[in-house]
Amino acid sequence: MKDKNEMKKVSSLLVVGAFLFSIAAQQASAAIALDRTRVVFDGGANSTSLYISNENKKLPYLAQGWIENEQGEKINSPFTVLPPLQRIEAGQKSQVKIQALSDAGQLPKDRETLYYFNLREIPPKTEKQNTLQIALQTRIKLFYRPKELITALTDTPWQERLTLRHQGKLYRVQNPTAYYVMIVDARRTPEGETVPGFEPVMISPFGEALLKSTVEALGEKPVLTYINDYGGRPQLQFSCDAGSCQATAVKR
């Protein structure tokens, strides 16, 4: 009886493993690619265009786009995606436009507003039997930046205005700026390893958030990595005095 039960367990594991391998294989062959990892919508413009491509050299795919608000709810205003659905031939490229509607004029002018751009690829119907098809989806942050906040490229990055302060055994990050800041790494030194317990965190304009890693793990000169407008990952090193820490850019 024991051997029979063990055989059943092995059989079940093989089935589950085959299913997961099938999903992994599907994900590895994602066809529709996006040209960026985030969108910054200039409040002084009426629209912004993103470039997409069909990386599959044999089959056409449909690309479906839409916008969600910060709560993850699908919306039709103050932004819309044009076209909402399009066919992209094998190996070809195309564009999708994020269009601002009249309601965009009602958005806050003293801070960024967060949305999400979604792009789903829809594969052509297959004639093969017992084939699992998955409509893969890309979801990236869309930041609406009012024209009043547009800065020159030569300006000091606003992320350098972040501060840290001790709160018990943890650090609290304070963002005194009108922009969202995404922290994606935390270390004791610029060349060190990510500290135990760290979890990426996004800090809203004029907001604050706790880092999951402890003060003991990060030390008194913690190094945080953020993502800038271009997908780059600059580092900030903080110098702490009396429980308050100021940032300096790490030079490469």
ChimeraX attribute file (.defattr): number of C-alpha atoms within 10 A of each C-alpha:
attribute: neighborCount
match mode: 1-to-1
recipient: residues
	/A:1	6
	/A:2	7
	/A:3	8
	/A:4	9
	/A:5	10
	/A:6	11
	/A:7	12
	/A:8	12
	/A:9	12
	/A:10	12
	/A:11	12
	/A:12	12
	/A:13	12
	/A:14	12
	/A:15	12
	/A:16	12
	/A:17	12
	/A:18	12
	/A:19	13
	/A:20	12
	/A:21	12
	/A:22	15
	/A:23	14
	/A:24	11
	/A:25	11
	/A:26	16
	/A:27	14
	/A:28	9
	/A:29	11
	/A:30	17
	/A:31	23
	/A:32	26
	/A:33	18
	/A:34	16
	/A:35	10
	/A:36	12
	/A:37	13
	/A:38	19
	/A:39	21
	/A:40	15
	/A:41	22
	/A:42	17
	/A:43	21
	/A:44	11
	/A:45	11
	/A:46	14
	/A:47	16
	/A:48	14
	/A:49	14
	/A:50	13
	/A:51	13
	/A:52	19
	/A:53	20
	/A:54	25
	/A:55	20
	/A:56	18
	/A:57	11
	/A:58	10
	/A:59	14
	/A:60	20
	/A:61	24
	/A:62	18
	/A:63	26
	/A:64	19
	/A:65	22
	/A:66	21
	/A:67	26
	/A:68	21
	/A:69	19
	/A:70	13
	/A:71	9
	/A:72	10
	/A:73	10
	/A:74	15
	/A:75	13
	/A:76	12
	/A:77	16
	/A:78	16
	/A:79	22
	/A:80	20
	/A:81	22
	/A:82	16
	/A:83	14
	/A:84	15
	/A:85	17
	/A:86	16
	/A:87	14
	/A:88	22
	/A:89	18
	/A:90	16
	/A:91	16
	/A:92	14
	/A:93	14
	/A:94	14
	/A:95	15
	/A:96	21
	/A:97	16
	/A:98	23
	/A:99	19
	/A:100	20
	/A:101	14
	/A:102	11
	/A:103	10
	/A:104	16
	/A:105	12
	/A:106	8
	/A:107	15
	/A:108	12
	/A:109	16
	/A:110	15
	/A:111	19
	/A:112	23
	/A:113	21
	/A:114	18
	/A:115	22
	/A:116	21
	/A:117	21
	/A:118	18
	/A:119	24
	/A:120	19
	/A:121	24
	/A:122	20
	/A:123	18
	/A:124	11
	/A:125	8
	/A:126	9
	/A:127	7
	/A:128	7
	/A:129	6
	/A:130	6
	/A:131	9
	/A:132	11
	/A:133	14
	/A:134	13
	/A:135	13
	/A:136	16
	/A:137	16
	/A:138	14
	/A:139	16
	/A:140	16
	/A:141	18
	/A:142	23
	/A:143	21
	/A:144	23
	/A:145	24
	/A:146	21
	/A:147	14
	/A:148	12
	/A:149	15
	/A:150	11
	/A:151	11
	/A:152	8
	/A:153	7
	/A:154	6
	/A:155	7
	/A:156	11
	/A:157	12
	/A:158	16
	/A:159	25
	/A:160	17
	/A:161	14
	/A:162	20
	/A:163	20
	/A:164	24
	/A:165	19
	/A:166	17
	/A:167	14
	/A:168	9
	/A:169	12
	/A:170	18
	/A:171	24
	/A:172	19
	/A:173	21
	/A:174	19
	/A:175	23
	/A:176	16
	/A:177	19
	/A:178	18
	/A:179	23
	/A:180	21
	/A:181	20
	/A:182	17
	/A:183	21
	/A:184	16
	/A:185	19
	/A:186	29
	/A:187	23
	/A:188	20
	/A:189	16
	/A:190	18
	/A:191	8
	/A:192	10
	/A:193	11
	/A:194	20
	/A:195	18
	/A:196	13
	/A:197	11
	/A:198	17
	/A:199	14
	/A:200	13
	/A:201	17
	/A:202	14
	/A:203	18
	/A:204	21
	/A:205	18
	/A:206	13
	/A:207	16
	/A:208	17
	/A:209	15
	/A:210	17
	/A:211	20
	/A:212	18
	/A:213	19
	/A:214	19
	/A:215	20
	/A:216	11
	/A:217	18
	/A:218	21
	/A:219	15
	/A:220	17
	/A:221	19
	/A:222	23
	/A:223	25
	/A:224	24
	/A:225	22
	/A:226	20
	/A:227	17
	/A:228	16
	/A:229	11
	/A:230	11
	/A:231	12
	/A:232	10
	/A:233	16
	/A:234	15
	/A:235	24
	/A:236	23
	/A:237	24
	/A:238	23
	/A:239	18
	/A:240	18
	/A:241	11
	/A:242	7
	/A:243	12
	/A:244	15
	/A:245	21
	/A:246	17
	/A:247	21
	/A:248	16
	/A:249	17
	/A:250	14
	/A:251	9
	/A:252	6
